[in-house]
Amino acid sequence: MESQDSGGGGMVDEDMIVLRLRIKELEMMEKGEEVCVPSNWFEWEKKHIIQFQGGVHGAIGFLQLVLMNSRPSLALGIMAYGILSVLFSNGLLTAHIIEMINEITAKISPF
């Protein structure tokens, strides 16, 4: 049986995420800027950056919510999987680039 002190702890964590997002939105509204973009961007970039940032914030918020509601070992496993997959992808990409450079230099070089 749950005690009254420990009940609803997940709801507090979920509400904190929402609270942080709302505080961030209010700070941006107070500054009078939706998104700070460089002046040399095209109009389509300025238009789509808001949707892009909204999608990124939503995905990060969802990931944070899932990780906070799961067991710590599962959260660490998911983070380790993400880190290792990025490292493996970068290593594989680097190996392919090195292989392409070697083939190009072998065709160019007379030796």
Backbone atoms as SQL, in Angstrom:
CREATE TABLE atoms (id INTEGER PRIMARY KEY, chain TEXT, resi INTEGER, resn TEXT, atom TEXT, x REAL, y REAL, z REAL);
INSERT INTO atoms VALUES
  (1, 'A', 1, 'MET', 'N', 0.834, -1.181, 0.000),
  (2, 'A', 1, 'MET', 'CA', 0.000, 0.000, 0.000),
  (3, 'A', 1, 'MET', 'C', 0.883, 1.251, 0.000),
  (4, 'A', 2, 'GLU', 'N', 0.544, 2.194, -0.845),
  (5, 'A', 2, 'GLU', 'CA', 1.336, 3.415, -0.954),
  (6, 'A', 2, 'GLU', 'C', 1.019, 4.372, 0.170),
  (7, 'A', 3, 'SER', 'N', 2.056, 5.060, 0.614),
  (8, 'A', 3, 'SER', 'CA', 1.818, 6.113, 1.590),
  (9, 'A', 3, 'SER', 'C', 1.402, 7.381, 0.858),
  (10, 'A', 4, 'GLN', 'N', 0.833, 8.308, 1.572),
  (11, 'A', 4, 'GLN', 'CA', 0.367, 9.538, 0.932),
  (12, 'A', 4, 'GLN', 'C', 1.516, 10.406, 0.458),
  (13, 'A', 5, 'ASP', 'N', 2.684, 10.277, 1.088),
  (14, 'A', 5, 'ASP', 'CA', 3.827, 11.090, 0.697),
  (15, 'A', 5, 'ASP', 'C', 4.390, 10.683, -0.658),
  (16, 'A', 6, 'SER', 'N', 4.345, 9.383, -0.989),
  (17, 'A', 6, 'SER', 'CA', 4.978, 8.919, -2.226),
  (18, 'A', 6, 'SER', 'C', 4.007, 8.849, -3.391),
  (19, 'A', 7, 'GLY', 'N', 2.752, 9.053, -3.183),
  (20, 'A', 7, 'GLY', 'CA', 1.769, 8.945, -4.252),
  (21, 'A', 7, 'GLY', 'C', 1.849, 10.101, -5.221),
  (22, 'A', 8, 'GLY', 'N', 1.765, 9.800, -6.511),
  (23, 'A', 8, 'GLY', 'CA', 1.737, 10.847, -7.518),
  (24, 'A', 8, 'GLY', 'C', 3.069, 11.480, -7.817),
  (25, 'A', 9, 'GLY', 'N', 4.173, 10.811, -7.519),
  (26, 'A', 9, 'GLY', 'CA', 5.493, 11.376, -7.787),
  (27, 'A', 9, 'GLY', 'C', 5.761, 11.543, -9.264),
  (28, 'A', 10, 'GLY', 'N', 5.227, 10.636, -10.074),
  (29, 'A', 10, 'GLY', 'CA', 5.403, 10.733, -11.522),
  (30, 'A', 10, 'GLY', 'C', 4.707, 11.957, -12.087),
  (31, 'A', 11, 'MET', 'N', 3.587, 12.316, -11.491),
  (32, 'A', 11, 'MET', 'CA', 2.839, 13.477, -11.965),
  (33, 'A', 11, 'MET', 'C', 3.629, 14.756, -11.724),
  (34, 'A', 12, 'VAL', 'N', 4.343, 14.820, -10.598),
  (35, 'A', 12, 'VAL', 'CA', 5.161, 15.994, -10.308),
  (36, 'A', 12, 'VAL', 'C', 6.269, 16.125, -11.337),
  (37, 'A', 13, 'ASP', 'N', 6.933, 15.008, -11.686),
  (38, 'A', 13, 'ASP', 'CA', 7.999, 15.037, -12.687),
  (39, 'A', 13, 'ASP', 'C', 7.462, 15.495, -14.034),
  (40, 'A', 14, 'GLU', 'N', 6.297, 14.976, -14.414),
  (41, 'A', 14, 'GLU', 'CA', 5.697, 15.356, -15.691),
  (42, 'A', 14, 'GLU', 'C', 5.328, 16.835, -15.693),
  (43, 'A', 15, 'ASP', 'N', 4.792, 17.309, -14.586),
  (44, 'A', 15, 'ASP', 'CA', 4.408, 18.715, -14.497),
  (45, 'A', 15, 'ASP', 'C', 5.618, 19.635, -14.512),
  (46, 'A', 16, 'MET', 'N', 6.749, 19.191, -13.982),
  (47, 'A', 16, 'MET', 'CA', 7.964, 20.019, -13.986),
  (48, 'A', 16, 'MET', 'C', 8.447, 20.249, -15.417),
  (49, 'A', 17, 'ILE', 'N', 8.350, 19.231, -16.255),
  (50, 'A', 17, 'ILE', 'CA', 8.755, 19.373, -17.652),
  (51, 'A', 17, 'ILE', 'C', 7.883, 20.429, -18.326),
  (52, 'A', 18, 'VAL', 'N', 6.579, 20.306, -18.124),
  (53, 'A', 18, 'VAL', 'CA', 5.648, 21.259, -18.719),
  (54, 'A', 18, 'VAL', 'C', 5.913, 22.657, -18.174),
  (55, 'A', 19, 'LEU', 'N', 6.176, 22.757, -16.872),
  (56, 'A', 19, 'LEU', 'CA', 6.447, 24.053, -16.261),
  (57, 'A', 19, 'LEU', 'C', 7.694, 24.697, -16.858),
  (58, 'A', 20, 'ARG', 'N', 8.757, 23.910, -17.061),
  (59, 'A', 20, 'ARG', 'CA', 9.981, 24.459, -17.660),
  (60, 'A', 20, 'ARG', 'C', 9.720, 24.962, -19.072),
  (61, 'A', 21, 'LEU', 'N', 8.949, 24.209, -19.849),
  (62, 'A', 21, 'LEU', 'CA', 8.634, 24.636, -21.216),
  (63, 'A', 21, 'LEU', 'C', 7.821, 25.935, -21.208),
  (64, 'A', 22, 'ARG', 'N', 6.864, 26.035, -20.297),
  (65, 'A', 22, 'ARG', 'CA', 6.050, 27.261, -20.226),
  (66, 'A', 22, 'ARG', 'C', 6.876, 28.461, -19.792),
  (67, 'A', 23, 'ILE', 'N', 7.783, 28.257, -18.834),
  (68, 'A', 23, 'ILE', 'CA', 8.658, 29.350, -18.406),
  (69, 'A', 23, 'ILE', 'C', 9.514, 29.810, -19.569),
  (70, 'A', 24, 'LYS', 'N', 10.052, 28.867, -20.343),
  (71, 'A', 24, 'LYS', 'CA', 10.876, 29.210, -21.507),
  (72, 'A', 24, 'LYS', 'C', 10.054, 30.013, -22.519),
  (73, 'A', 25, 'GLU', 'N', 8.816, 29.579, -22.784),
  (74, 'A', 25, 'GLU', 'CA', 7.955, 30.301, -23.721),
  (75, 'A', 25, 'GLU', 'C', 7.662, 31.727, -23.228),
  (76, 'A', 26, 'LEU', 'N', 7.385, 31.868, -21.930),
  (77, 'A', 26, 'LEU', 'CA', 7.105, 33.195, -21.380),
  (78, 'A', 26, 'LEU', 'C', 8.316, 34.107, -21.460),
  (79, 'A', 27, 'GLU', 'N', 9.500, 33.574, -21.196),
  (80, 'A', 27, 'GLU', 'CA', 10.714, 34.384, -21.306),
  (81, 'A', 27, 'GLU', 'C', 10.920, 34.858, -22.737),
  (82, 'A', 28, 'MET', 'N', 10.641, 33.976, -23.713),
  (83, 'A', 28, 'MET', 'CA', 10.798, 34.360, -25.110),
  (84, 'A', 28, 'MET', 'C', 9.765, 35.415, -25.497),
  (85, 'A', 29, 'MET', 'N', 8.538, 35.288, -24.967),
  (86, 'A', 29, 'MET', 'CA', 7.503, 36.266, -25.278),
  (87, 'A', 29, 'MET', 'C', 7.839, 37.623, -24.666),
  (88, 'A', 30, 'GLU', 'N', 8.427, 37.625, -23.465),
  (89, 'A', 30, 'GLU', 'CA', 8.812, 38.882, -22.825),
  (90, 'A', 30, 'GLU', 'C', 9.889, 39.603, -23.618),
  (91, 'A', 31, 'LYS', 'N', 10.783, 38.837, -24.208),
  (92, 'A', 31, 'LYS', 'CA', 11.841, 39.442, -25.013),
  (93, 'A', 31, 'LYS', 'C', 11.304, 39.946, -26.342),
  (94, 'A', 32, 'GLY', 'N', 10.121, 39.475, -26.711),
  (95, 'A', 32, 'GLY', 'CA', 9.509, 39.929, -27.947),
  (96, 'A', 32, 'GLY', 'C', 10.051, 39.232, -29.182),
  (97, 'A', 33, 'GLU', 'N', 10.630, 38.072, -28.996),
  (98, 'A', 33, 'GLU', 'CA', 11.159, 37.354, -30.144),
  (99, 'A', 33, 'GLU', 'C', 10.674, 35.919, -30.095),
  (100, 'A', 34, 'GLU', 'N', 10.245, 35.454, -31.243),
  (101, 'A', 34, 'GLU', 'CA', 9.833, 34.056, -31.308),
  (102, 'A', 34, 'GLU', 'C', 11.063, 33.179, -31.423),
  (103, 'A', 35, 'VAL', 'N', 11.851, 33.448, -32.419),
  (104, 'A', 35, 'VAL', 'CA', 13.066, 32.683, -32.649),
  (105, 'A', 35, 'VAL', 'C', 14.132, 33.653, -33.112),
  (106, 'A', 36, 'CYS', 'N', 15.309, 33.549, -32.558),
  (107, 'A', 36, 'CYS', 'CA', 16.410, 34.411, -32.954),
  (108, 'A', 36, 'CYS', 'C', 17.118, 33.772, -34.142),
  (109, 'A', 37, 'VAL', 'N', 16.953, 34.361, -35.316),
  (110, 'A', 37, 'VAL', 'CA', 17.567, 33.809, -36.520),
  (111, 'A', 37, 'VAL', 'C', 18.488, 34.854, -37.138),
  (112, 'A', 38, 'PRO', 'N', 19.540, 34.405, -37.783),
  (113, 'A', 38, 'PRO', 'CA', 20.430, 35.344, -38.468),
  (114, 'A', 38, 'PRO', 'C', 19.711, 36.052, -39.617),
  (115, 'A', 39, 'SER', 'N', 20.139, 37.244, -39.925),
  (116, 'A', 39, 'SER', 'CA', 19.477, 38.032, -40.967),
  (117, 'A', 39, 'SER', 'C', 19.752, 37.506, -42.367),
  (118, 'A', 40, 'ASN', 'N', 20.803, 36.690, -42.541),
  (119, 'A', 40, 'ASN', 'CA', 21.129, 36.192, -43.876),
  (120, 'A', 40, 'ASN', 'C', 20.388, 34.902, -44.227),
  (121, 'A', 41, 'TRP', 'N', 19.447, 34.461, -43.404),
  (122, 'A', 41, 'TRP', 'CA', 18.658, 33.271, -43.703),
  (123, 'A', 41, 'TRP', 'C', 17.590, 33.611, -44.735),
  (124, 'A', 42, 'PHE', 'N', 17.204, 32.605, -45.516),
  (125, 'A', 42, 'PHE', 'CA', 16.120, 32.769, -46.473),
  (126, 'A', 42, 'PHE', 'C', 14.794, 32.792, -45.732),
  (127, 'A', 43, 'GLU', 'N', 13.745, 33.265, -46.405),
  (128, 'A', 43, 'GLU', 'CA', 12.420, 33.350, -45.776),
  (129, 'A', 43, 'GLU', 'C', 11.879, 31.974, -45.418),
  (130, 'A', 44, 'TRP', 'N', 12.109, 30.979, -46.294),
  (131, 'A', 44, 'TRP', 'CA', 11.591, 29.647, -45.989),
  (132, 'A', 44, 'TRP', 'C', 12.284, 29.052, -44.771),
  (133, 'A', 45, 'GLU', 'N', 13.548, 29.405, -44.546),
  (134, 'A', 45, 'GLU', 'CA', 14.250, 28.925, -43.353),
  (135, 'A', 45, 'GLU', 'C', 13.659, 29.558, -42.097),
  (136, 'A', 46, 'LYS', 'N', 13.379, 30.859, -42.180),
  (137, 'A', 46, 'LYS', 'CA', 12.793, 31.554, -41.033),
  (138, 'A', 46, 'LYS', 'C', 11.411, 31.002, -40.706),
  (139, 'A', 47, 'LYS', 'N', 10.674, 30.625, -41.755),
  (140, 'A', 47, 'LYS', 'CA', 9.324, 30.113, -41.558),
  (141, 'A', 47, 'LYS', 'C', 9.334, 28.712, -40.937),
  (142, 'A', 48, 'HIS', 'N', 10.263, 27.876, -41.360),
  (143, 'A', 48, 'HIS', 'CA', 10.274, 26.483, -40.913),
  (144, 'A', 48, 'HIS', 'C', 11.050, 26.248, -39.630),
  (145, 'A', 49, 'ILE', 'N', 11.837, 27.197, -39.182),
  (146, 'A', 49, 'ILE', 'CA', 12.625, 26.999, -37.966),
  (147, 'A', 49, 'ILE', 'C', 11.720, 26.857, -36.752),
  (148, 'A', 50, 'ILE', 'N', 10.581, 27.530, -36.743),
  (149, 'A', 50, 'ILE', 'CA', 9.651, 27.441, -35.618),
  (150, 'A', 50, 'ILE', 'C', 9.084, 26.040, -35.523),
  (151, 'A', 51, 'GLN', 'N', 8.678, 25.469, -36.666),
  (152, 'A', 51, 'GLN', 'CA', 8.160, 24.107, -36.663),
  (153, 'A', 51, 'GLN', 'C', 9.251, 23.112, -36.276),
  (154, 'A', 52, 'PHE', 'N', 10.444, 23.340, -36.770),
  (155, 'A', 52, 'PHE', 'CA', 11.564, 22.446, -36.457),
  (156, 'A', 52, 'PHE', 'C', 11.866, 22.456, -34.964),
  (157, 'A', 53, 'GLN', 'N', 11.959, 23.650, -34.392),
  (158, 'A', 53, 'GLN', 'CA', 12.249, 23.738, -32.968),
  (159, 'A', 53, 'GLN', 'C', 11.113, 23.155, -32.134),
  (160, 'A', 54, 'GLY', 'N', 9.882, 23.341, -32.573),
  (161, 'A', 54, 'GLY', 'CA', 8.744, 22.744, -31.869),
  (162, 'A', 54, 'GLY', 'C', 8.820, 21.224, -31.887),
  (163, 'A', 55, 'GLY', 'N', 9.204, 20.670, -33.030),
  (164, 'A', 55, 'GLY', 'CA', 9.355, 19.224, -33.131),
  (165, 'A', 55, 'GLY', 'C', 10.477, 18.695, -32.267),
  (166, 'A', 56, 'VAL', 'N', 11.587, 19.413, -32.258),
  (167, 'A', 56, 'VAL', 'CA', 12.730, 18.996, -31.432),
  (168, 'A', 56, 'VAL', 'C', 12.369, 19.081, -29.954),
  (169, 'A', 57, 'HIS', 'N', 11.734, 20.181, -29.547),
  (170, 'A', 57, 'HIS', 'CA', 11.346, 20.317, -28.142),
  (171, 'A', 57, 'HIS', 'C', 10.344, 19.232, -27.746),
  (172, 'A', 58, 'GLY', 'N', 9.416, 18.929, -28.644),
  (173, 'A', 58, 'GLY', 'CA', 8.438, 17.875, -28.358),
  (174, 'A', 58, 'GLY', 'C', 9.095, 16.511, -28.218),
  (175, 'A', 59, 'ALA', 'N', 10.040, 16.215, -29.112),
  (176, 'A', 59, 'ALA', 'CA', 10.724, 14.920, -29.057),
  (177, 'A', 59, 'ALA', 'C', 11.581, 14.800, -27.798),
  (178, 'A', 60, 'ILE', 'N', 12.303, 15.853, -27.454),
  (179, 'A', 60, 'ILE', 'CA', 13.130, 15.828, -26.247),
  (180, 'A', 60, 'ILE', 'C', 12.244, 15.735, -25.007),
  (181, 'A', 61, 'GLY', 'N', 11.142, 16.455, -24.993),
  (182, 'A', 61, 'GLY', 'CA', 10.212, 16.375, -23.863),
  (183, 'A', 61, 'GLY', 'C', 9.630, 14.986, -23.711),
  (184, 'A', 62, 'PHE', 'N', 9.268, 14.348, -24.842),
  (185, 'A', 62, 'PHE', 'CA', 8.740, 12.988, -24.795),
  (186, 'A', 62, 'PHE', 'C', 9.802, 12.017, -24.294),
  (187, 'A', 63, 'LEU', 'N', 11.028, 12.149, -24.802),
  (188, 'A', 63, 'LEU', 'CA', 12.119, 11.281, -24.361),
  (189, 'A', 63, 'LEU', 'C', 12.382, 11.461, -22.867),
  (190, 'A', 64, 'GLN', 'N', 12.388, 12.699, -22.406),
  (191, 'A', 64, 'GLN', 'CA', 12.607, 12.969, -20.989),
  (192, 'A', 64, 'GLN', 'C', 11.481, 12.378, -20.151),
  (193, 'A', 65, 'LEU', 'N', 10.250, 12.494, -20.618),
  (194, 'A', 65, 'LEU', 'CA', 9.112, 11.938, -19.895),
  (195, 'A', 65, 'LEU', 'C', 9.205, 10.423, -19.811),
  (196, 'A', 66, 'VAL', 'N', 9.553, 9.768, -20.923),
  (197, 'A', 66, 'VAL', 'CA', 9.674, 8.315, -20.935),
  (198, 'A', 66, 'VAL', 'C', 10.809, 7.863, -20.019),
  (199, 'A', 67, 'LEU', 'N', 11.943, 8.553, -20.087),
  (200, 'A', 67, 'LEU', 'CA', 13.082, 8.156, -19.259),
  (201, 'A', 67, 'LEU', 'C', 12.814, 8.388, -17.773),
  (202, 'A', 68, 'MET', 'N', 12.069, 9.444, -17.444),
  (203, 'A', 68, 'MET', 'CA', 11.782, 9.714, -16.035),
  (204, 'A', 68, 'MET', 'C', 10.764, 8.736, -15.471),
  (205, 'A', 69, 'ASN', 'N', 9.904, 8.174, -16.320),
  (206, 'A', 69, 'ASN', 'CA', 8.889, 7.232, -15.853),
  (207, 'A', 69, 'ASN', 'C', 9.356, 5.784, -15.928),
  (208, 'A', 70, 'SER', 'N', 10.589, 5.550, -16.323),
  (209, 'A', 70, 'SER', 'CA', 11.088, 4.180, -16.429),
  (210, 'A', 70, 'SER', 'C', 12.094, 3.903, -15.319),
  (211, 'A', 71, 'ARG', 'N', 12.513, 2.667, -15.254),
  (212, 'A', 71, 'ARG', 'CA', 13.527, 2.290, -14.271),
  (213, 'A', 71, 'ARG', 'C', 14.862, 2.905, -14.666),
  (214, 'A', 72, 'PRO', 'N', 15.692, 3.223, -13.687),
  (215, 'A', 72, 'PRO', 'CA', 16.980, 3.848, -14.005),
  (216, 'A', 72, 'PRO', 'C', 17.863, 2.997, -14.913),
  (217, 'A', 73, 'SER', 'N', 17.847, 1.679, -14.726),
  (218, 'A', 73, 'SER', 'CA', 18.687, 0.824, -15.570),
  (219, 'A', 73, 'SER', 'C', 18.210, 0.839, -17.019),
  (220, 'A', 74, 'LEU', 'N', 16.893, 0.897, -17.230),
  (221, 'A', 74, 'LEU', 'CA', 16.365, 0.985, -18.589),
  (222, 'A', 74, 'LEU', 'C', 16.737, 2.320, -19.221),
  (223, 'A', 75, 'ALA', 'N', 16.624, 3.392, -18.444),
  (224, 'A', 75, 'ALA', 'CA', 16.991, 4.712, -18.962),
  (225, 'A', 75, 'ALA', 'C', 18.468, 4.749, -19.342),
  (226, 'A', 76, 'LEU', 'N', 19.331, 4.198, -18.495),
  (227, 'A', 76, 'LEU', 'CA', 20.765, 4.157, -18.816),
  (228, 'A', 76, 'LEU', 'C', 21.030, 3.293, -20.044),
  (229, 'A', 77, 'GLY', 'N', 20.303, 2.200, -20.170),
  (230, 'A', 77, 'GLY', 'CA', 20.451, 1.334, -21.343),
  (231, 'A', 77, 'GLY', 'C', 20.051, 2.035, -22.626),
  (232, 'A', 78, 'ILE', 'N', 18.954, 2.771, -22.580),
  (233, 'A', 78, 'ILE', 'CA', 18.500, 3.513, -23.767),
  (234, 'A', 78, 'ILE', 'C', 19.521, 4.589, -24.142),
  (235, 'A', 79, 'MET', 'N', 20.030, 5.289, -23.140),
  (236, 'A', 79, 'MET', 'CA', 21.027, 6.327, -23.429),
  (237, 'A', 79, 'MET', 'C', 22.319, 5.709, -23.959),
  (238, 'A', 80, 'ALA', 'N', 22.740, 4.589, -23.389),
  (239, 'A', 80, 'ALA', 'CA', 23.954, 3.919, -23.870),
  (240, 'A', 80, 'ALA', 'C', 23.770, 3.440, -25.301),
  (241, 'A', 81, 'TYR', 'N', 22.588, 2.892, -25.613),
  (242, 'A', 81, 'TYR', 'CA', 22.299, 2.447, -26.974),
  (243, 'A', 81, 'TYR', 'C', 22.367, 3.619, -27.955),
  (244, 'A', 82, 'GLY', 'N', 21.800, 4.742, -27.578),
  (245, 'A', 82, 'GLY', 'CA', 21.845, 5.921, -28.448),
  (246, 'A', 82, 'GLY', 'C', 23.264, 6.408, -28.666),
  (247, 'A', 83, 'ILE', 'N', 24.039, 6.485, -27.604),
  (248, 'A', 83, 'ILE', 'CA', 25.423, 6.957, -27.722),
  (249, 'A', 83, 'ILE', 'C', 26.249, 6.006, -28.568),
  (250, 'A', 84, 'LEU', 'N', 26.121, 4.700, -28.316),
  (251, 'A', 84, 'LEU', 'CA', 26.901, 3.719, -29.070),
  (252, 'A', 84, 'LEU', 'C', 26.494, 3.671, -30.541),
  (253, 'A', 85, 'SER', 'N', 25.210, 3.850, -30.822),
  (254, 'A', 85, 'SER', 'CA', 24.791, 3.826, -32.223),
  (255, 'A', 85, 'SER', 'C', 25.341, 5.030, -32.984),
  (256, 'A', 86, 'VAL', 'N', 25.393, 6.190, -32.336),
  (257, 'A', 86, 'VAL', 'CA', 25.972, 7.373, -32.980),
  (258, 'A', 86, 'VAL', 'C', 27.467, 7.172, -33.201),
  (259, 'A', 87, 'LEU', 'N', 28.166, 6.643, -32.194),
  (260, 'A', 87, 'LEU', 'CA', 29.600, 6.396, -32.341),
  (261, 'A', 87, 'LEU', 'C', 29.879, 5.382, -33.449),
  (262, 'A', 88, 'PHE', 'N', 29.089, 4.315, -33.500),
  (263, 'A', 88, 'PHE', 'CA', 29.279, 3.301, -34.527),
  (264, 'A', 88, 'PHE', 'C', 29.017, 3.880, -35.917),
  (265, 'A', 89, 'SER', 'N', 27.960, 4.674, -36.043),
  (266, 'A', 89, 'SER', 'CA', 27.639, 5.286, -37.335),
  (267, 'A', 89, 'SER', 'C', 28.757, 6.210, -37.795),
  (268, 'A', 90, 'ASN', 'N', 29.286, 7.014, -36.875),
  (269, 'A', 90, 'ASN', 'CA', 30.384, 7.913, -37.232),
  (270, 'A', 90, 'ASN', 'C', 31.635, 7.138, -37.620),
  (271, 'A', 91, 'GLY', 'N', 31.925, 6.060, -36.911),
  (272, 'A', 91, 'GLY', 'CA', 33.085, 5.234, -37.253),
  (273, 'A', 91, 'GLY', 'C', 32.941, 4.596, -38.617),
  (274, 'A', 92, 'LEU', 'N', 31.739, 4.092, -38.913),
  (275, 'A', 92, 'LEU', 'CA', 31.488, 3.479, -40.220),
  (276, 'A', 92, 'LEU', 'C', 31.584, 4.511, -41.335),
  (277, 'A', 93, 'LEU', 'N', 31.040, 5.691, -41.116),
  (278, 'A', 93, 'LEU', 'CA', 31.131, 6.764, -42.105),
  (279, 'A', 93, 'LEU', 'C', 32.581, 7.162, -42.342),
  (280, 'A', 94, 'THR', 'N', 33.352, 7.279, -41.277),
  (281, 'A', 94, 'THR', 'CA', 34.769, 7.632, -41.402),
  (282, 'A', 94, 'THR', 'C', 35.527, 6.562, -42.175),
  (283, 'A', 95, 'ALA', 'N', 35.233, 5.289, -41.904),
  (284, 'A', 95, 'ALA', 'CA', 35.898, 4.197, -42.621),
  (285, 'A', 95, 'ALA', 'C', 35.578, 4.253, -44.115),
  (286, 'A', 96, 'HIS', 'N', 34.336, 4.536, -44.467),
  (287, 'A', 96, 'HIS', 'CA', 33.957, 4.641, -45.881),
  (288, 'A', 96, 'HIS', 'C', 34.633, 5.831, -46.555),
  (289, 'A', 97, 'ILE', 'N', 34.723, 6.938, -45.857),
  (290, 'A', 97, 'ILE', 'CA', 35.385, 8.119, -46.425),
  (291, 'A', 97, 'ILE', 'C', 36.860, 7.831, -46.661),
  (292, 'A', 98, 'ILE', 'N', 37.505, 7.185, -45.702),
  (293, 'A', 98, 'ILE', 'CA', 38.921, 6.836, -45.860),
  (294, 'A', 98, 'ILE', 'C', 39.106, 5.869, -47.027),
  (295, 'A', 99, 'GLU', 'N', 38.212, 4.909, -47.163),
  (296, 'A', 99, 'GLU', 'CA', 38.284, 3.962, -48.274),
  (297, 'A', 99, 'GLU', 'C', 38.113, 4.671, -49.615),
  (298, 'A', 100, 'MET', 'N', 37.178, 5.624, -49.685),
  (299, 'A', 100, 'MET', 'CA', 36.980, 6.367, -50.932),
  (300, 'A', 100, 'MET', 'C', 38.211, 7.202, -51.268),
  (301, 'A', 101, 'ILE', 'N', 38.810, 7.834, -50.270),
  (302, 'A', 101, 'ILE', 'CA', 40.006, 8.641, -50.503),
  (303, 'A', 101, 'ILE', 'C', 41.146, 7.763, -50.991),
  (304, 'A', 102, 'ASN', 'N', 41.288, 6.574, -50.412),
  (305, 'A', 102, 'ASN', 'CA', 42.339, 5.653, -50.849),
  (306, 'A', 102, 'ASN', 'C', 42.127, 5.212, -52.292),
  (307, 'A', 103, 'GLU', 'N', 40.884, 4.933, -52.677),
  (308, 'A', 103, 'GLU', 'CA', 40.600, 4.533, -54.064),
  (309, 'A', 103, 'GLU', 'C', 40.867, 5.678, -55.031),
  (310, 'A', 104, 'ILE', 'N', 40.503, 6.884, -54.665),
  (311, 'A', 104, 'ILE', 'CA', 40.725, 8.040, -55.538),
  (312, 'A', 104, 'ILE', 'C', 42.225, 8.301, -55.706),
  (313, 'A', 105, 'THR', 'N', 42.963, 8.243, -54.594),
  (314, 'A', 105, 'THR', 'CA', 44.400, 8.484, -54.701),
  (315, 'A', 105, 'THR', 'C', 45.110, 7.361, -55.441),
  (316, 'A', 106, 'ALA', 'N', 44.571, 6.134, -55.378),
  (317, 'A', 106, 'ALA', 'CA', 45.174, 5.022, -56.110),
  (318, 'A', 106, 'ALA', 'C', 44.970, 5.198, -57.616),
  (319, 'A', 107, 'LYS', 'N', 43.848, 5.753, -58.031),
  (320, 'A', 107, 'LYS', 'CA', 43.594, 5.989, -59.457),
  (321, 'A', 107, 'LYS', 'C', 44.413, 7.158, -59.980),
  (322, 'A', 108, 'ILE', 'N', 44.639, 8.166, -59.131),
  (323, 'A', 108, 'ILE', 'CA', 45.375, 9.351, -59.539),
  (324, 'A', 108, 'ILE', 'C', 46.875, 9.083, -59.549),
  (325, 'A', 109, 'SER', 'N', 47.327, 8.401, -58.508),
  (326, 'A', 109, 'SER', 'CA', 48.770, 8.177, -58.352),
  (327, 'A', 109, 'SER', 'C', 49.265, 7.111, -59.337),
  (328, 'A', 110, 'PRO', 'N', 50.406, 7.344, -60.016),
  (329, 'A', 110, 'PRO', 'CA', 50.929, 6.357, -60.965),
  (330, 'A', 110, 'PRO', 'C', 51.614, 5.180, -60.280),
  (331, 'A', 111, 'PHE', 'N', 51.847, 5.248, -58.987),
  (332, 'A', 111, 'PHE', 'CA', 52.575, 4.188, -58.301),
  (333, 'A', 111, 'PHE', 'C', 51.660, 3.122, -57.810);
